[in-house]
């Protein structure tokens, strides 16, 4: 990634304060860089370094601006991120998140709860209207599809669709990559399973998805732990339902030991958009804005694709020929994404409410 450094200008306390309350984009301007450097730190949360290429992005941001980055609870779910803001409203230390990266349905929820502050990045116009709040309280960052991450050394018969995972071939083998009572990734996985049966309808797919996992649990196929690369390799969770970009990153991380196969199911291919936002109580609001500008710049968007995530400005950068061919060639075949459905925000909100509230009663498996 380029390492062009901006000249740092001296700014007064008044200027820094003015920047802290600004709602319009200042891009990676010298003024914003100086204000962010004056704060000296940025606190992020739930950004596992293997997720979406965040490790390289965080390191690049630190190298470019010399700002310390505090990385809180990298394995947290979207719900945990909102709770962290609430719990640290009066905390100006490194335990208070400046920014969050959450599932689409959690953006409006956080806005309604007064947990966010508005800010529009310089590239605002290239973010699709359907993936951003009109007032700038939250905005889409990247998307992927739910896929099966399979330890091919242990699983001899590769599953090709959701219905396969209910078969006797997969006893004590299938796990989610999060807790469906709090994790957007896991909630969307339940919805995707239901959508393969009942279609893209909030009520029907949610109910079908819950029944699907109840049946999987009764059959002894469901493993109630949060699946990770380590548990996949150890054989504790030889099949994990996760976002494709996480599965592909784990495949690289494990380097063939074991062999990992990533399968996009034939039906119920659900795409999920995640969103960025700045905490209303951010101790370092200017560093947070600079982080947003970095992520939504061409450099940041290419960094996300390098981590196998489709950046929200994918169409814009593709039209301008900004993505390296070698990077595009590492992605799964395009036809695997052709069937993808993008549940509306209303659908996601309704399904999230149903799945989080009914998981315990219907499925009865406490994921830990």
C-alpha positions in Angstrom: 0.0 0.0 0.0 1.2 3.5 -0.6 2.8 5.3 2.3 2.3 8.9 1.2 2.4 11.0 4.3 0.5 14.3 4.7 2.3 17.3 6.1 1.1 17.9 9.6 0.0 21.5 10.4 -0.3 22.9 13.8 -3.9 23.3 15.0 -5.3 25.2 17.9 -7.5 23.6 20.6 -10.4 25.5 19.1 -9.8 24.0 15.7 -9.6 20.5 17.1 -12.9 21.0 18.9 -14.5 22.3 15.7 -13.3 19.2 13.9 -14.7 17.0 16.6 -18.2 18.2 15.9 -18.0 18.3 12.2 -20.4 16.3 10.1 -19.0 16.8 6.6 -16.1 14.9 5.1 -12.6 16.3 5.2 -11.0 13.3 3.5 -7.4 12.6 4.6 -6.7 16.3 4.8 -3.7 17.8 6.6 -6.1 19.5 9.1 -7.8 16.2 9.9 -4.5 14.3 10.2 -3.2 16.9 12.6 -6.3 16.8 14.7 -6.2 13.0 14.8 -2.5 13.0 15.7 -3.2 15.5 18.5 -5.6 12.8 20.0 -2.9 10.2 19.5 -5.0 7.1 19.7 -7.9 5.2 18.1 -9.9 2.4 19.8 -11.5 -0.2 17.6 -13.5 -3.2 18.6 -14.4 -6.6 17.1 -11.8 -6.4 14.4 -10.2 -9.8 14.3 -7.0 -9.4 12.3 -7.9 -12.3 10.0 -11.3 -10.8 9.3 -11.5 -8.9 6.0 -7.8 -8.2 6.0 -8.1 -6.0 9.1 -4.7 -6.9 10.4 -2.9 -5.4 7.4 -5.3 -2.4 7.3 -4.7 -1.6 11.0 -0.9 -1.9 10.6 -1.1 0.3 7.4 -3.1 3.0 9.3 -0.6 3.0 12.2 2.4 3.2 9.8 0.8 6.0 7.7 -0.2 8.3 10.6 1.7 7.2 13.6 -1.5 6.8 15.6 -1.7 4.1 18.3 -4.6 1.7 17.7 -6.2 -0.1 20.7 -7.8 -3.4 19.5 -10.6 -4.4 21.8 -12.2 -7.8 22.0 -11.5 -9.0 18.4 -14.0 -11.8 18.6 -16.9 -9.7 19.8 -20.3 -9.9 18.0 -22.3 -6.9 16.7 -24.5 -6.8 19.8 -21.4 -6.8 22.0 -20.1 -3.7 20.2 -23.2 -1.7 21.1 -23.1 -2.9 24.7 -19.5 -1.7 24.8 -20.5 1.8 23.8 -23.3 1.9 26.4 -21.0 0.6 29.1 -18.3 3.2 28.4 -20.3 6.3 27.8 -18.3 8.2 30.5 -15.0 6.3 29.9 -12.4 8.3 28.1 -9.8 5.6 28.3 -8.9 2.8 25.9 -11.9 0.6 26.9 -14.3 3.0 25.1 -14.7 2.2 21.4 -14.4 5.0 19.0 -15.8 3.1 16.0 -17.8 0.0 15.4 -18.1 -2.5 12.5 -21.5 -4.2 12.8 -24.1 -6.1 10.8 -26.5 -3.9 8.7 -29.4 -4.3 11.1 -27.4 -3.1 14.0 -26.7 0.3 12.4 -30.3 1.7 12.7 -30.6 0.1 16.1 -27.5 2.0 17.4 -28.7 5.2 15.8 -32.1 4.9 17.4 -30.4 4.3 20.8 -28.4 7.5 20.4 -25.1 5.7 20.3 -23.7 7.1 17.1 -22.6 10.5 15.7 -22.9 11.4 12.0 -20.0 11.7 9.6 -19.9 11.5 5.8 -16.7 10.3 4.2 -15.3 12.0 1.1 -16.3 9.0 -1.0 -19.9 9.2 0.2 -21.5 9.5 -3.2 -20.0 6.2 -4.4 -21.6 4.3 -1.5 -25.0 2.9 -2.7 -27.9 4.7 -1.1 -29.4 1.4 0.0 -26.3 0.7 2.1 -26.1 3.9 4.1 -28.0 6.2 6.4 -29.0 9.4 4.6 -27.8 11.5 7.6 -24.4 9.7 7.8 -24.9 7.9 11.1 -23.8 4.5 9.5 -22.6 3.4 6.1 -21.9 0.0 4.4 -18.3 -1.1 4.2 -18.2 -4.5 2.7 -20.2 -7.7 2.0 -19.9 -11.4 1.6 -22.0 -14.6 1.4 -22.6 -17.4 3.9 -20.6 -20.5 3.0 -19.5 -23.8 4.4 -15.9 -23.9 5.6 -14.9 -27.6 5.6 -12.0 -29.6 6.9 -11.5 -31.7 3.8 -9.0 -34.0 5.6 -11.8 -35.2 7.9 -14.9 -34.7 5.8 -14.9 -37.1 2.9 -18.3 -36.3 1.5 -18.5 -32.6 0.7 -21.8 -30.9 1.5 -23.2 -28.9 -1.4 -26.4 -27.4 0.1 -28.0 -26.7 3.4 -30.1 -29.9 3.4 -26.9 -31.9 3.3 -25.9 -30.8 6.8 -28.8 -32.5 8.3 -27.7 -35.9 7.1 -26.1 -38.6 9.2 -22.8 -38.1 7.4 -22.2 -34.9 9.5 -22.8 -36.2 13.1 -21.2 -33.8 15.7 -19.6 -31.8 12.9 -21.4 -28.5 12.2 -20.9 -25.2 14.0 -21.7 -21.6 13.7 -19.0 -18.9 13.7 -20.8 -17.0 16.4 -23.7 -17.0 19.0 -27.0 -16.4 17.2 -28.3 -14.5 20.2 -25.7 -11.7 19.6 -23.6 -12.3 16.4 -24.8 -10.9 13.1 -22.8 -13.6 11.2 -24.6 -16.4 13.1 -28.0 -14.7 12.8 -27.6 -14.4 9.1 -26.5 -18.1 8.9 -29.8 -19.1 10.6 -31.7 -16.9 8.2 -29.8 -18.3 5.2 -30.7 -21.9 6.2 -34.3 -20.8 6.4 -34.2 -19.0 3.1 -33.1 -22.2 1.4 -36.4 -23.7 2.5 -38.9 -20.8 2.6 -37.4 -18.1 0.4 -36.4 -14.5 1.2 -39.2 -13.7 3.6 -38.4 -12.5 7.1 -41.1 -14.4 9.1 -41.0 -17.6 7.0 -37.2 -17.8 6.7 -36.6 -17.0 10.3 -39.1 -19.7 11.5 -37.7 -22.2 9.0 -34.1 -21.4 10.0 -34.8 -21.9 13.7 -36.6 -25.3 13.0 -33.6 -26.3 10.8 -31.1 -25.8 13.6 -33.5 -27.4 16.1 -33.6 -30.5 13.8 -29.8 -30.3 13.4 -29.4 -30.2 17.1 -31.8 -33.1 17.7 -30.0 -35.1 15.0 -26.7 -34.6 16.9 -25.0 -32.8 14.1 -24.8 -29.4 15.7 -21.8 -28.5 17.8 -22.8 -25.6 20.2 -19.4 -23.8 20.2 -18.2 -20.8 18.3 -16.3 -22.3 15.4 -12.8 -20.9 14.6 -9.8 -21.9 12.5 -8.3 -23.7 15.5 -11.4 -25.8 16.2 -11.7 -26.6 12.4 -8.1 -27.8 12.3 -8.4 -29.8 15.5 -11.6 -31.5 14.3 -13.8 -30.2 17.0 -15.8 -28.3 14.4 -15.0 -29.8 11.0 -17.7 -27.8 9.3 -18.2 -24.1 10.1 -20.9 -21.9 8.6 -19.3 -18.5 8.1 -18.9 -15.6 5.8 -17.0 -16.6 2.7 -14.2 -14.1 3.4 -13.5 -15.5 6.8 -13.5 -19.0 5.5 -11.1 -18.1 2.7 -8.8 -16.2 5.1 -8.7 -19.3 7.4 -7.9 -21.4 4.3 -4.8 -19.2 3.7 -3.9 -19.2 7.4 -3.9 -22.9 7.8 -1.7 -23.4 4.6 -3.1 -26.8 3.7 -2.8 -28.2 7.2 -5.6 -29.3 7.1 -6.9 -28.9 3.6 -9.8 -26.5 3.7 -12.6 -26.3 1.1 -15.0 -23.4 0.9 -18.4 -24.2 -0.5 -21.0 -21.7 -1.5 -24.4 -23.6 -1.1 -26.6 -24.2 -4.1 -29.6 -22.4 -2.4 -30.1 -19.9 0.4 -27.1 -17.9 -0.8 -27.5 -14.9 1.5 -25.2 -11.8 1.2 -24.6 -9.7 4.2 -23.5 -6.1 4.3 -21.6 -4.8 7.4 -21.6 -1.1 8.3 -19.2 1.3 9.9 -20.1 4.0 12.4 -18.5 6.4 15.0 -19.6 6.2 18.6 -21.5 9.3 19.9 -19.1 9.1 22.9 -15.9 8.5 21.0 -12.9 9.7 23.1 -11.0 10.2 19.8 -13.5 11.5 17.3 -11.0 12.9 14.8 -8.9 9.7 14.8 -12.2 7.9 14.2 -13.0 10.2 11.2 -9.5 9.7 9.8 -9.9 5.9 10.2 -13.1 6.1 8.2 -11.5 8.2 5.5 -8.7 5.6 5.3 -11.1 2.7 5.0 -13.2 4.3 2.3 -10.3 5.5 0.3 -9.2 3.4 -2.7 -6.4 2.2 -0.6 -8.7 1.0 2.2 -11.2 -0.6 -0.2 -8.4 -2.5 -2.0 -7.3 -3.7 1.5 -10.7 -5.2 2.2 -10.7 -7.0 -1.1 -7.3 -8.4 -0.3 -9.0 -9.9 2.7 -11.6 -11.5 0.5 -14.4 -9.0 1.3 -16.2 -7.3 -1.5 -15.8 -3.6 -0.6 -18.9 -1.4 -0.8 -17.3 0.7 -3.5 -16.5 -2.4 -5.5 -18.4 -1.1 -8.6 -16.7 2.3 -8.5 -13.2 0.8 -8.2 -13.9 -1.9 -10.8 -15.1 0.7 -13.3 -11.8 2.6 -12.8 -9.7 -0.5 -13.0 -8.2 -0.1 -9.5 -8.2 -3.7 -8.4 -5.1 -5.8 -9.2 -6.0 -8.8 -11.5 -4.1 -11.2 -9.2 -6.3 -10.1 -6.3 -9.5 -10.7 -8.3 -8.3 -14.1 -9.4 -8.0 -15.3 -5.8 -11.8 -14.9 -5.3 -14.2 -17.8 -5.7 -15.9 -18.2 -9.1 -18.3 -15.4 -9.9 -21.2 -17.8 -10.6 -21.2 -18.7 -6.9 -22.4 -15.2 -6.2 -24.9 -15.0 -9.0 -27.7 -16.4 -6.9 -27.0 -14.2 -3.9 -29.9 -12.4 -2.2 -29.5 -9.2 -0.3 -32.2 -9.2 2.5 -33.6 -5.7 2.9 -33.0 -3.8 6.1 -36.6 -4.4 7.3 -36.2 -8.1 6.6 -32.9 -8.2 8.6 -34.4 -6.3 11.5 -37.4 -8.6 11.7 -35.3 -11.7 11.3 -32.8 -10.6 13.9 -35.5 -9.9 16.4 -37.1 -13.3 15.8 -33.9 -15.4 15.8 -32.3 -13.8 18.9 -35.5 -14.0 20.9 -36.5 -17.5 19.9 -33.2 -19.4 19.6 -33.2 -20.6 23.2 -36.8 -21.8 23.2 -36.8 -23.4 19.7 -33.3 -24.7 19.3 -32.2 -25.1 22.9 -28.5 -25.0 22.3 -26.4 -22.5 24.2 -23.5 -21.5 21.9 -20.3 -20.7 23.7 
